[in-house]
Amino acid sequence: MQEWNFLTTHGQVLSIIATQPFINTSEIASAIGVNKSRVRKVMSDLITDEFVSRSRDGRKFRYQINHNMSLSDEKRSELEILNYLELLFSRRRK
């Protein structure tokens, strides 16, 4: 059984909220196989570092990705979040 993931937990959470902006921490935790406290910590990191913003919409939170943020890896600083998401969700070439 595989013991590692291609994407970090931060990358997995970011990828999920890109397509499901109203998802809650329990649903994210279930989707990626971690506990809710881990998701809350990751969300806190993403919000604090301004990769994601959170606003209230009725009884739910809505998450919005700052697509202009650069990835924090200095070697790939020119790669913006939008480019990452486009690569991740682009259709497979035939």
Backbone hydrogen bonds in HBPLUS format (Angstrom, degrees):
<---DONOR---> <-ACCEPTOR-->    atom                        ^
c    i                          cat <-CA-CA->   ^        H-A-AA   ^      H-
h    n   atom  resd res      DA  || num        DHA   H-A  angle D-A-AA Bond
n    s   type  num  typ     dist DA aas  dist angle  dist       angle   num
A0012-GLN N   A0008-THR O   2.89 MM   4  6.19 154.7  1.96 152.4 159.8     1
A0013-VAL N   A0009-THR O   2.92 MM   4  6.11 165.4  1.94 154.2 157.4     2
A0014-LEU N   A0010-HIS O   2.97 MM   4  6.11 165.9  1.99 149.4 153.8     3
A0015-SER N   A0011-GLY O   2.96 MM   4  6.04 154.3  2.02 141.3 148.4     4
A0016-ILE N   A0012-GLN O   3.00 MM   4  6.25 152.0  2.08 147.2 154.3     5
A0017-ILE N   A0013-VAL O   3.00 MM   4  6.28 170.4  2.00 160.6 162.1     6
A0018-ALA N   A0014-LEU O   3.07 MM   4  6.14 132.2  2.31 138.5 150.7     7
A0019-THR N   A0016-ILE O   3.15 MM   3  5.64 140.3  2.32 108.8 117.9     8
A0020-GLN N   A0016-ILE O   2.91 MM   4  6.00 134.7  2.12 144.1 158.1     9
A0023-ILE N   A0020-GLN O   3.15 MM   3  5.55 166.3  2.17 123.9 124.1    10
A0063-TYR N   A0021-PRO O   2.83 MM  42  4.89 165.3  1.86 140.2 145.0    11
A0028-ILE N   A0024-ASN O   3.00 MM   4  6.34 157.7  2.05 154.7 161.8    12
A0029-ALA N   A0025-THR O   2.86 MM   4  5.98 167.5  1.87 150.4 154.1    13
A0030-SER N   A0026-SER O   3.00 MM   4  6.17 159.3  2.04 145.5 151.0    14
A0031-ALA N   A0027-GLU O   2.96 MM   4  6.11 153.9  2.03 142.6 150.0    15
A0032-ILE N   A0028-ILE O   3.01 MM   4  6.28 151.0  2.10 157.2 163.6    16
A0033-GLY N   A0029-ALA O   2.84 MM   4  5.64 122.2  2.18 142.2 154.9    17
A0034-VAL N   A0029-ALA O   3.13 MM   5  4.97 150.1  2.22 133.8 140.0    18
A0038-ARG N   A0035-ASN O   3.13 MM   3  5.48 126.4  2.43 104.5 117.2    19
A0039-VAL N   A0035-ASN O   3.24 MM   4  6.67 154.8  2.31 148.0 155.1    20
A0040-ARG N   A0036-LYS O   2.87 MM   4  6.16 160.2  1.91 153.1 158.6    21
A0041-LYS N   A0037-SER O   3.02 MM   4  6.21 153.4  2.09 142.1 148.8    22
A0042-VAL N   A0038-ARG O   2.97 MM   4  6.23 161.7  2.01 150.0 154.8    23
A0043-MET N   A0039-VAL O   2.80 MM   4  6.01 165.3  1.82 156.3 160.5    24
A0044-SER N   A0040-ARG O   2.90 MM   4  6.03 154.1  1.97 142.7 150.1    25
A0045-ASP N   A0041-LYS O   2.97 MM   4  6.27 155.5  2.03 147.6 153.9    26
A0046-LEU N   A0042-VAL O   2.91 MM   4  6.21 164.4  1.94 155.4 159.0    27
A0047-ILE N   A0043-MET O   2.89 MM   4  6.05 155.1  1.95 150.7 157.4    28
A0048-THR N   A0044-SER O   2.83 MM   4  5.88 167.6  1.84 151.7 156.0    29
A0049-ASP N   A0045-ASP O   2.95 MM   4  6.02 160.4  1.99 150.8 155.8    30
A0051-PHE N   A0046-LEU O   2.82 MM   5  5.09 141.8  1.96 160.9 166.1    31
A0052-VAL N   A0046-LEU O   3.14 MM   6  5.50 150.2  2.24 125.0 123.1    32
A0050-GLU N   A0047-ILE O   3.02 MM   3  4.91 158.3  2.07 104.4 109.7    33
A0066-ASN N   A0051-PHE O   2.83 MM  15  5.24 174.0  1.83 140.4 142.0    34
A0053-SER N   A0064-GLN O   2.79 MM  11  5.24 157.7  1.84 150.1 157.9    35
A0064-GLN N   A0053-SER O   2.90 MM  11  5.24 159.8  1.94 148.3 152.8    36
A0055-SER N   A0062-ARG O   2.98 MM   7  5.32 157.2  2.03 146.9 154.4    37
A0062-ARG N   A0055-SER O   2.70 MM   7  5.32 159.1  1.74 162.1 169.0    38
A0057-ASP N   A0060-LYS O   2.73 MM   3  5.33 175.1  1.73 161.8 161.7    39
A0060-LYS N   A0057-ASP O   3.24 MM   3  5.33 158.1  2.29 123.8 121.5    40
A0069-MET N   A0066-ASN O   3.25 MM   3  5.90 171.5  2.26 120.3 122.8    41
A0082-LEU N   A0067-HIS O   3.20 MM  15  4.66 155.5  2.26 135.1 128.1    42
A0081-ILE N   A0069-MET O   2.84 MM  12  5.75 150.6  1.93 166.8 176.7    43
A0071-LEU N   A0079-LEU O   3.02 MM   8  6.11 162.4  2.05 170.7 168.9    44
A0076-ARG N   A0073-ASP O   2.89 MM   3  5.41 145.9  2.01 115.5 125.7    45
A0079-LEU N   A0076-ARG O   2.99 MM   3  5.63 164.3  2.01 122.3 127.4    46
A0083-ASN N   A0080-GLU O   3.00 MM   3  5.34 118.7  2.38 105.7 119.9    47
A0084-TYR N   A0080-GLU O   3.11 MM   4  6.50 156.9  2.17 152.0 159.0    48
A0085-LEU N   A0081-ILE O   2.88 MM   4  6.18 164.0  1.91 161.6 164.9    49
A0086-GLU N   A0082-LEU O   2.89 MM   4  6.08 156.3  1.95 148.6 155.7    50
A0087-LEU N   A0083-ASN O   2.95 MM   4  6.14 157.9  2.00 147.6 153.2    51
A0088-LEU N   A0084-TYR O   2.91 MM   4  6.11 157.2  1.96 147.9 154.9    52
A0089-PHE N   A0085-LEU O   2.91 MM   4  6.00 155.3  1.98 150.0 155.1    53
A0090-SER N   A0086-GLU O   2.93 MM   4  5.58 113.7  2.38 139.3 150.3    54
